[in-house]
Structure formats: structure tokens, C-alpha cells
Amino acid sequence: MRPEGWHLVIIIVLALVLFGAPRLPGIARSVGQSLRIFRSEVRQLKEEGDPGHVAADPGRATVIDEPVPSGPLSPDGTPSRRPVGPTPQ
């Protein structure tokens, strides 16, 4: 569904009523500035996605913690070695 001419007229009238004529140039200026920043960020992300691009901090490693056992703990706080489930008969 594409906006038709009368849709745009309604949007402009609503903007005038809600924000007032004196504030609209400032709003348009800030929207334009935001779009320029957005475009430059998108362009920068596309350049970083190139295969020849080097990461900003290649020496940084990701640390993954070891999983914690979910069984009962012994009095000293270490996991107990006895089975938790039903015992075989």
C-alpha cells in the first residue's frame, strides 16, 4: 500500500497542528542530521564486513565459563559423586 497524495496532505496538516509552524524547520533539520548519521554508520558497517578488513582488537579472546554441575553439593561445597537419579535394582 503506497501513500497517495491525500495521505501526504493529511500527514503535513497533522504535523502543523501537533508541532506548530515555527518548530517544523528545527524538526526537519534534526531528522536530516539523524539520517546522515545513520547512512554513515551503515556505510561504515558495510566497509567493516569486507573480507580484507581487520578486526579492531584481534588479540581479545572470548572467555567461556565451564558449566556448573547441577547436582547436590557436599558439605565442603564441591559436587558430590553419588548418583542423583533412581538407583538400578
N, CA, C and O atoms as CSV, one atom per row, in Angstrom:
chain,resi,resn,atom,element,x,y,z
A,1,MET,N,N,0.853,-1.169,0.000
A,1,MET,CA,C,0.000,0.000,0.000
A,1,MET,C,C,0.899,1.233,0.000
A,1,MET,O,O,1.562,1.538,0.992
A,2,ARG,N,N,0.908,1.923,-1.115
A,2,ARG,CA,C,1.725,3.124,-1.252
A,2,ARG,C,C,0.928,4.335,-0.814
A,2,ARG,O,O,-0.274,4.409,-1.070
A,3,PRO,N,N,1.576,5.286,-0.157
A,3,PRO,CA,C,0.853,6.504,0.231
A,3,PRO,C,C,0.494,7.325,-1.002
A,3,PRO,O,O,1.318,7.536,-1.893
A,4,GLU,N,N,-0.727,7.772,-1.030
A,4,GLU,CA,C,-1.185,8.609,-2.135
A,4,GLU,C,C,-1.026,10.068,-1.741
A,4,GLU,O,O,-0.595,10.377,-0.629
A,5,GLY,N,N,-1.371,10.955,-2.648
A,5,GLY,CA,C,-1.213,12.382,-2.413
A,5,GLY,C,C,-1.984,12.881,-1.209
A,5,GLY,O,O,-1.471,13.693,-0.439
A,6,TRP,N,N,-3.211,12.408,-1.033
A,6,TRP,CA,C,-4.015,12.903,0.080
A,6,TRP,C,C,-3.497,12.389,1.416
A,6,TRP,O,O,-3.704,13.034,2.444
A,7,HIS,N,N,-2.815,11.216,1.420
A,7,HIS,CA,C,-2.183,10.735,2.655
A,7,HIS,C,C,-1.106,11.718,3.116
A,7,HIS,O,O,-1.011,12.055,4.296
A,8,LEU,N,N,-0.299,12.166,2.154
A,8,LEU,CA,C,0.765,13.111,2.495
A,8,LEU,C,C,0.201,14.437,2.983
A,8,LEU,O,O,0.757,15.047,3.896
A,9,VAL,N,N,-0.899,14.889,2.384
A,9,VAL,CA,C,-1.529,16.141,2.820
A,9,VAL,C,C,-2.003,16.015,4.260
A,9,VAL,O,O,-1.818,16.935,5.057
A,10,ILE,N,N,-2.608,14.891,4.600
A,10,ILE,CA,C,-3.091,14.674,5.971
A,10,ILE,C,C,-1.917,14.648,6.949
A,10,ILE,O,O,-2.009,15.212,8.039
A,11,ILE,N,N,-0.825,14.005,6.570
A,11,ILE,CA,C,0.346,13.945,7.446
A,11,ILE,C,C,0.925,15.338,7.670
A,11,ILE,O,O,1.301,15.677,8.792
A,12,ILE,N,N,1.000,16.147,6.618
A,12,ILE,CA,C,1.534,17.508,6.749
A,12,ILE,C,C,0.639,18.361,7.638
A,12,ILE,O,O,1.132,19.112,8.479
A,13,VAL,N,N,-0.679,18.248,7.456
A,13,VAL,CA,C,-1.611,19.025,8.283
A,13,VAL,C,C,-1.494,18.601,9.745
A,13,VAL,O,O,-1.478,19.453,10.634
A,14,LEU,N,N,-1.412,17.304,10.002
A,14,LEU,CA,C,-1.258,16.826,11.380
A,14,LEU,C,C,0.052,17.321,11.996
A,14,LEU,O,O,0.084,17.690,13.170
A,15,ALA,N,N,1.118,17.333,11.220
A,15,ALA,CA,C,2.398,17.829,11.731
A,15,ALA,C,C,2.295,19.304,12.086
A,15,ALA,O,O,2.823,19.733,13.112
A,16,LEU,N,N,1.620,20.085,11.247
A,16,LEU,CA,C,1.446,21.512,11.543
A,16,LEU,C,C,0.627,21.723,12.806
A,16,LEU,O,O,0.945,22.592,13.617
A,17,VAL,N,N,-0.426,20.932,12.975
A,17,VAL,CA,C,-1.292,21.085,14.147
A,17,VAL,C,C,-0.561,20.648,15.417
A,17,VAL,O,O,-0.637,21.326,16.442
A,18,LEU,N,N,0.143,19.523,15.353
A,18,LEU,CA,C,0.798,18.986,16.547
A,18,LEU,C,C,2.029,19.789,16.962
A,18,LEU,O,O,2.215,20.057,18.149
A,19,PHE,N,N,2.865,20.173,16.011
A,19,PHE,CA,C,4.139,20.792,16.353
A,19,PHE,C,C,4.156,22.302,16.166
A,19,PHE,O,O,4.985,22.981,16.771
A,20,GLY,N,N,3.282,22.831,15.364
A,20,GLY,CA,C,3.290,24.270,15.095
A,20,GLY,C,C,4.293,24.618,14.013
A,20,GLY,O,O,5.328,23.966,13.879
A,21,ALA,N,N,3.987,25.636,13.251
A,21,ALA,CA,C,4.827,26.026,12.117
A,21,ALA,C,C,6.237,26.452,12.529
A,21,ALA,O,O,7.183,26.124,11.812
A,22,PRO,N,N,6.430,27.160,13.635
A,22,PRO,CA,C,7.793,27.600,13.977
A,22,PRO,C,C,8.753,26.451,14.306
A,22,PRO,O,O,9.957,26.584,14.084
A,23,ARG,N,N,8.257,25.346,14.822
A,23,ARG,CA,C,9.131,24.242,15.234
A,23,ARG,C,C,9.453,23.281,14.103
A,23,ARG,O,O,10.405,22.509,14.222
A,24,LEU,N,N,8.699,23.296,13.010
A,24,LEU,CA,C,8.908,22.321,11.942
A,24,LEU,C,C,10.293,22.406,11.292
A,24,LEU,O,O,10.877,21.353,11.036
A,25,PRO,N,N,10.858,23.587,11.008
A,25,PRO,CA,C,12.206,23.601,10.418
A,25,PRO,C,C,13.262,22.946,11.317
A,25,PRO,O,O,14.155,22.257,10.825
A,26,GLY,N,N,13.160,23.156,12.608
A,26,GLY,CA,C,14.104,22.521,13.532
A,26,GLY,C,C,13.954,21.012,13.546
A,26,GLY,O,O,14.944,20.282,13.601
A,27,ILE,N,N,12.717,20.546,13.494
A,27,ILE,CA,C,12.464,19.103,13.466
A,27,ILE,C,C,13.011,18.504,12.179
A,27,ILE,O,O,13.650,17.452,12.203
A,28,ALA,N,N,12.760,19.179,11.041
A,28,ALA,CA,C,13.258,18.688,9.755
A,28,ALA,C,C,14.787,18.659,9.749
A,28,ALA,O,O,15.384,17.732,9.202
A,29,ARG,N,N,15.416,19.649,10.344
A,29,ARG,CA,C,16.872,19.705,10.410
A,29,ARG,C,C,17.411,18.537,11.224
A,29,ARG,O,O,18.380,17.897,10.817
A,30,SER,N,N,16.802,18.255,12.359
A,30,SER,CA,C,17.290,17.155,13.199
A,30,SER,C,C,17.048,15.798,12.543
A,30,SER,O,O,17.861,14.885,12.689
A,31,VAL,N,N,15.934,15.660,11.819
A,31,VAL,CA,C,15.675,14.406,11.101
A,31,VAL,C,C,16.719,14.215,10.005
A,31,VAL,O,O,17.236,13.111,9.828
A,32,GLY,N,N,17.033,15.279,9.271
A,32,GLY,CA,C,18.056,15.189,8.231
A,32,GLY,C,C,19.416,14.829,8.793
A,32,GLY,O,O,20.138,14.021,8.208
A,33,GLN,N,N,19.773,15.424,9.926
A,33,GLN,CA,C,21.047,15.117,10.565
A,33,GLN,C,C,21.078,13.659,11.025
A,33,GLN,O,O,22.098,12.984,10.885
A,34,SER,N,N,19.974,13.177,11.568
A,34,SER,CA,C,19.907,11.783,12.010
A,34,SER,C,C,20.054,10.833,10.833
A,34,SER,O,O,20.715,9.802,10.951
A,35,LEU,N,N,19.444,11.165,9.694
A,35,LEU,CA,C,19.574,10.316,8.507
A,35,LEU,C,C,21.013,10.288,7.999
A,35,LEU,O,O,21.497,9.237,7.580
A,36,ARG,N,N,21.697,11.424,8.031
A,36,ARG,CA,C,23.099,11.451,7.602
A,36,ARG,C,C,23.956,10.571,8.501
A,36,ARG,O,O,24.811,9.832,8.013
A,37,ILE,N,N,23.736,10.643,9.803
A,37,ILE,CA,C,24.490,9.811,10.744
A,37,ILE,C,C,24.193,8.336,10.495
A,37,ILE,O,O,25.104,7.508,10.494
A,38,PHE,N,N,22.924,8.011,10.285
A,38,PHE,CA,C,22.529,6.621,10.031
A,38,PHE,C,C,23.203,6.096,8.769
A,38,PHE,O,O,23.721,4.979,8.762
A,39,ARG,N,N,23.201,6.891,7.701
A,39,ARG,CA,C,23.826,6.460,6.445
A,39,ARG,C,C,25.324,6.246,6.618
A,39,ARG,O,O,25.879,5.281,6.094
A,40,SER,N,N,25.976,7.137,7.348
A,40,SER,CA,C,27.417,6.972,7.541
A,40,SER,C,C,27.719,5.721,8.368
A,40,SER,O,O,28.709,5.037,8.111
A,41,GLU,N,N,26.878,5.417,9.352
A,41,GLU,CA,C,27.076,4.201,10.150
A,41,GLU,C,C,26.857,2.949,9.308
A,41,GLU,O,O,27.603,1.978,9.437
A,42,VAL,N,N,25.845,2.963,8.450
A,42,VAL,CA,C,25.591,1.812,7.577
A,42,VAL,C,C,26.762,1.620,6.627
A,42,VAL,O,O,27.204,0.493,6.405
A,43,ARG,N,N,27.268,2.712,6.065
A,43,ARG,CA,C,28.410,2.636,5.158
A,43,ARG,C,C,29.626,2.075,5.888
A,43,ARG,O,O,30.366,1.263,5.333
A,44,GLN,N,N,29.833,2.504,7.122
A,44,GLN,CA,C,30.961,2.018,7.910
A,44,GLN,C,C,30.819,0.522,8.199
A,44,GLN,O,O,31.804,-0.214,8.143
A,45,LEU,N,N,29.608,0.071,8.505
A,45,LEU,CA,C,29.391,-1.360,8.761
A,45,LEU,C,C,29.639,-2.188,7.510
A,45,LEU,O,O,30.174,-3.294,7.594
A,46,LYS,N,N,29.254,-1.663,6.346
A,46,LYS,CA,C,29.497,-2.389,5.097
A,46,LYS,C,C,30.991,-2.505,4.837
A,46,LYS,O,O,31.462,-3.547,4.381
A,47,GLU,N,N,31.745,-1.439,5.123
A,47,GLU,CA,C,33.190,-1.480,4.926
A,47,GLU,C,C,33.845,-2.454,5.894
A,47,GLU,O,O,34.807,-3.127,5.524
A,48,GLU,N,N,33.351,-2.546,7.120
A,48,GLU,CA,C,33.909,-3.480,8.100
A,48,GLU,C,C,33.601,-4.921,7.734
A,48,GLU,O,O,34.329,-5.826,8.144
A,49,GLY,N,N,32.547,-5.155,6.975
A,49,GLY,CA,C,32.167,-6.506,6.598
A,49,GLY,C,C,33.008,-7.072,5.476
A,49,GLY,O,O,32.860,-8.247,5.138
A,50,ASP,N,N,33.903,-6.263,4.876
A,50,ASP,CA,C,34.760,-6.750,3.803
A,50,ASP,C,C,35.695,-7.827,4.335
A,50,ASP,O,O,36.138,-7.741,5.480
A,51,PRO,N,N,36.011,-8.862,3.512
A,51,PRO,CA,C,36.892,-9.930,3.986
A,51,PRO,C,C,38.302,-9.443,4.295
A,51,PRO,O,O,38.976,-10.048,5.129
A,52,GLY,N,N,38.773,-8.383,3.663
A,52,GLY,CA,C,40.113,-7.878,3.914
A,52,GLY,C,C,40.205,-6.999,5.139
A,52,GLY,O,O,41.296,-6.573,5.518
A,53,HIS,N,N,39.085,-6.725,5.758
A,53,HIS,CA,C,39.065,-5.834,6.918
A,53,HIS,C,C,39.576,-6.567,8.154
A,53,HIS,O,O,39.196,-7.710,8.406
A,54,VAL,N,N,40.435,-5.907,8.918
A,54,VAL,CA,C,40.987,-6.482,10.147
A,54,VAL,C,C,40.155,-5.999,11.321
A,54,VAL,O,O,39.767,-4.832,11.373
A,55,ALA,N,N,39.880,-6.886,12.259
A,55,ALA,CA,C,39.095,-6.520,13.441
A,55,ALA,C,C,39.837,-5.470,14.255
A,55,ALA,O,O,41.064,-5.391,14.204
A,56,ALA,N,N,39.094,-4.668,15.001
A,56,ALA,CA,C,39.674,-3.577,15.778
A,56,ALA,C,C,40.583,-4.098,16.887
A,56,ALA,O,O,41.595,-3.467,17.192
A,57,ASP,N,N,40.249,-5.227,17.494
A,57,ASP,CA,C,41.038,-5.779,18.588
A,57,ASP,C,C,41.174,-7.291,18.393
A,57,ASP,O,O,40.479,-8.058,19.059
A,58,PRO,N,N,42.061,-7.734,17.489
A,58,PRO,CA,C,42.138,-9.166,17.191
A,58,PRO,C,C,42.697,-10.001,18.333
A,58,PRO,O,O,42.470,-11.211,18.354
A,59,GLY,N,N,43.421,-9.411,19.288
A,59,GLY,CA,C,44.001,-10.172,20.376
A,59,GLY,C,C,43.028,-10.468,21.496
A,59,GLY,O,O,43.342,-11.238,22.403
A,60,ARG,N,N,41.874,-9.879,21.446
A,60,ARG,CA,C,40.902,-10.060,22.522
A,60,ARG,C,C,40.243,-11.434,22.391
A,60,ARG,O,O,39.737,-11.781,21.324
A,61,ALA,N,N,40.249,-12.193,23.445
A,61,ALA,CA,C,39.673,-13.535,23.433
A,61,ALA,C,C,38.357,-13.542,24.188
A,61,ALA,O,O,38.141,-12.748,25.104
A,62,THR,N,N,37.490,-14.446,23.790
A,62,THR,CA,C,36.223,-14.617,24.479
A,62,THR,C,C,36.395,-15.686,25.548
A,62,THR,O,O,36.877,-16.782,25.262
A,63,VAL,N,N,36.012,-15.377,26.749
A,63,VAL,CA,C,36.138,-16.315,27.861
A,63,VAL,C,C,34.800,-17.001,28.061
A,63,VAL,O,O,33.766,-16.350,28.208
A,64,ILE,N,N,34.834,-18.333,28.065
A,64,ILE,CA,C,33.619,-19.113,28.283
A,64,ILE,C,C,33.800,-19.878,29.584
A,64,ILE,O,O,34.741,-20.657,29.736
A,65,ASP,N,N,32.903,-19.649,30.506
A,65,ASP,CA,C,32.974,-20.338,31.791
A,65,ASP,C,C,32.579,-21.796,31.620
A,65,ASP,O,O,31.760,-22.142,30.768
A,66,GLU,N,N,33.181,-22.643,32.449
A,66,GLU,CA,C,32.809,-24.050,32.438
A,66,GLU,C,C,31.431,-24.209,33.067
A,66,GLU,O,O,31.082,-23.462,33.981
A,67,PRO,N,N,30.644,-25.170,32.591
A,67,PRO,CA,C,29.316,-25.363,33.179
A,67,PRO,C,C,29.419,-25.840,34.624
A,67,PRO,O,O,30.322,-26.598,34.979
A,68,VAL,N,N,28.503,-25.396,35.429
A,68,VAL,CA,C,28.457,-25.776,36.836
A,68,VAL,C,C,27.565,-26.999,36.967
A,68,VAL,O,O,26.445,-26.990,36.457
A,69,PRO,N,N,28.027,-28.059,37.638
A,69,PRO,CA,C,27.178,-29.235,37.810
A,69,PRO,C,C,25.936,-28.885,38.613
A,69,PRO,O,O,25.988,-28.101,39.560
A,70,SER,N,N,24.827,-29.478,38.218
A,70,SER,CA,C,23.565,-29.144,38.870
A,70,SER,C,C,23.161,-30.161,39.933
A,70,SER,O,O,22.004,-30.179,40.354
A,71,GLY,N,N,24.077,-30.994,40.368
A,71,GLY,CA,C,23.760,-31.996,41.375
A,71,GLY,C,C,23.903,-31.446,42.784
A,71,GLY,O,O,24.225,-30.271,42.963
A,72,PRO,N,N,23.667,-32.286,43.784
A,72,PRO,CA,C,23.797,-31.837,45.176
A,72,PRO,C,C,25.263,-31.595,45.524
A,72,PRO,O,O,26.160,-32.195,44.932
A,73,LEU,N,N,25.490,-30.713,46.485
A,73,LEU,CA,C,26.840,-30.380,46.909
A,73,LEU,C,C,27.162,-31.059,48.228
A,73,LEU,O,O,26.286,-31.259,49.070
A,74,SER,N,N,28.429,-31.410,48.396
A,74,SER,CA,C,28.863,-31.983,49.668
A,74,SER,C,C,29.069,-30.841,50.665
A,74,SER,O,O,29.024,-29.675,50.272
A,75,PRO,N,N,29.294,-31.148,51.941
A,75,PRO,CA,C,29.435,-30.091,52.951
A,75,PRO,C,C,30.540,-29.074,52.646
A,75,PRO,O,O,30.438,-27.915,53.048
A,76,ASP,N,N,31.596,-29.497,51.939
A,76,ASP,CA,C,32.670,-28.538,51.653
A,76,ASP,C,C,32.391,-27.704,50.396
A,76,ASP,O,O,33.232,-26.891,50.014
A,77,GLY,N,N,31.251,-27.880,49.752
A,77,GLY,CA,C,30.849,-27.064,48.611
A,77,GLY,C,C,31.190,-27.649,47.260
A,77,GLY,O,O,30.862,-27.045,46.239
A,78,THR,N,N,31.839,-28.807,47.213
A,78,THR,CA,C,32.155,-29.434,45.934
A,78,THR,C,C,31.020,-30.370,45.542
A,78,THR,O,O,30.299,-30.865,46.408
A,79,PRO,N,N,30.854,-30.615,44.249
A,79,PRO,CA,C,29.779,-31.526,43.831
A,79,PRO,C,C,30.021,-32.933,44.360
A,79,PRO,O,O,31.155,-33.411,44.366
A,80,SER,N,N,28.969,-33.587,44.798
A,80,SER,CA,C,29.108,-34.952,45.304
A,80,SER,C,C,29.170,-35.913,44.130
A,80,SER,O,O,28.682,-35.605,43.043
A,81,ARG,N,N,29.762,-37.064,44.344
A,81,ARG,CA,C,29.948,-38.050,43.287
A,81,ARG,C,C,28.863,-39.112,43.267
A,81,ARG,O,O,28.874,-39.979,42.393
A,82,ARG,N,N,27.940,-39.069,44.192
A,82,ARG,CA,C,26.914,-40.116,44.214
A,82,ARG,C,C,25.811,-39.773,43.218
A,82,ARG,O,O,25.517,-38.598,43.000
A,83,PRO,N,N,25.201,-40.783,42.614
A,83,PRO,CA,C,24.157,-40.534,41.614
A,83,PRO,C,C,22.935,-39.871,42.238
A,83,PRO,O,O,22.606,-40.100,43.402
A,84,VAL,N,N,22.279,-39.054,41.444
A,84,VAL,CA,C,21.117,-38.319,41.917
A,84,VAL,C,C,19.830,-39.045,41.566
A,84,VAL,O,O,18.864,-38.988,42.327
A,85,GLY,N,N,19.800,-39.718,40.443
A,85,GLY,CA,C,18.582,-40.363,39.955
A,85,GLY,C,C,18.266,-41.642,40.699
A,85,GLY,O,O,18.923,-41.969,41.687
A,86,PRO,N,N,17.258,-42.372,40.229
A,86,PRO,CA,C,16.886,-43.643,40.876
A,86,PRO,C,C,18.016,-44.662,40.731
A,86,PRO,O,O,18.705,-44.708,39.712
A,87,THR,N,N,18.186,-45.466,41.757
A,87,THR,CA,C,19.244,-46.475,41.735
A,87,THR,C,C,18.753,-47.711,41.007
A,87,THR,O,O,17.597,-48.104,41.170
A,88,PRO,N,N,19.616,-48.336,40.201
A,88,PRO,CA,C,19.198,-49.561,39.492
A,88,PRO,C,C,19.070,-50.726,40.468
A,88,PRO,O,O,19.812,-50.808,41.446
A,89,GLN,N,N,18.130,-51.620,40.199
A,89,GLN,CA,C,17.881,-52.751,41.102
A,89,GLN,C,C,18.388,-54.034,40.553
A,89,GLN,O,O,18.254,-55.076,41.194
